[in-house]
């Protein structure tokens, strides 16, 4: 059953990719087997609706992938065995509560979110005095 699920997922993903590439005029870049499946899809599309042609093509892809992945015999029907009540375990998305804005010195929070606290003026002045005195001392 694990091989069947993987084959079905791969078939659906590959078919969607190939179909999109065909719409974007990238059909020549696809491998020959993909081009063959898309040609069969176009033939089915002329005879049936798009949904039926898509499911039939995916079913063919699924069979080939199932055999390629090591499955034996006819592949099991994966879609009918999926559990029906999928929506029971779905949680509604809730937007997180907005964070309160921090107020900084002189409206710094309005300019940027995470700014550091500015150095006190006295510390800057003390550093300038030390630099000035050290320069005067070394020049003598």
N, C-alpha and C positions, 0 to 999 in steps of 0.2 A: 504494500500500500504506500510505503514511503517513496519507492521509485515512481509509482503512479502519480503521486502528488507533485513530485519534482518535475516529472515529464510534462504534466499538465501546466504547471506554472511556467516552465520554460517555453512551451508551445505558445501560450497566450502572450508572453512577453516578446518572443521573437516575431510573432505575427504582427503585433502592434508596431514593433520597430520597423519591420519590412514594409508595412503598409504606409507608415509615415515617410520612409525614405522614398518610396515610389511616388508619393504626392509631391515630394521636394525634388523630383527629377534625379534621384540618385539610384535608380534601378540598376544601372550598369555596374555600380560598385558592390552590389550584393553578390554572394556566392551563387553558383549555378543552381543548387538545390532550392535556394530561396526564390530565385527567379522562376523556377518550375512551379513551386507552390503558388506564387502570385499569378502565374499564367492560368493555373487551374482555378484560382479564386475569380479571376476575370471572366472565365467561361461560366462558372457557376452564377456569377452576378448577372449575366445576361438572361439566365433561366429563372432565378429565384430572387427573393428580396436580399437586401444587404445583410440583415441579421442572420438569415439562414445560410447564406454563402460564407459568412464569417465563421459561424459555428461548424460548418462542414469542413472548412479548411483547417480550422484549429483541431478538429477531431483527427484529420489525416496527419497533421504534424504531431499530435499527441501519440498516435500509434507508432509513428516512426521513431520518436524520441524514446518511447517506452522500450521498444526493442533494442535501440542503441544503448540504453542505460543498463541493459541486462535483464529486462523483464521477460518472462516466458509466457507464451500463449497469448490469448486475447487480453488486452489491457482492461482493468476494471473501470467502471464508470465512477469517476471521482466526484463529479458535480452533484449526483443524486444522493450521495452519502454524507454530504456536508450537513452539519446541524443547522436547523432552521432558525431557532431564536438567537440570532447573532447580536441583536440590539440590546439584549438583557444586560450584558456586561460592559456597555459603553457608558462612559462618564461624560457628562456635558462639560464643555470647555468653560472655564471661569477665568476671567482676566484677573491677574493679581492686583492687590490693592496698591494704589500709587504710594510711592515713598514720600515722606514729608521732606520739603525743601529745607536745607540748612541755610541759616542766615550767617553771613560772614562779615568781615570788616569792610565797611564802606560799600556795601552792596556787592561783594565779591561773588556771592552765590548766584546772582542774576547773570553774571558774565560766563561762568563756567561751573561745572558740576563738582569736581573734586580738586579744588585749589588748596595749596598749602597756606598756612597762616603766615602773613608777612612778618619779616624780622622787625623787632622793635628798633626804633630810631636810635636809642641810646647805644645798642649793641653795634650798629653800623658806625656810629660816631666813634666809639671806642676803638674799633678795628682801624678806622682811618687814622686816628691819633697814633696807634702803635706802628702802623706802616710809615707815617710821616717821621716819627722819632727814630725809627730804625734806619731810614734812609739818611737822615741828618747825621746819625751816629757813624754810619759806615763811610760817609763822604769825608769825614775829617781825617 
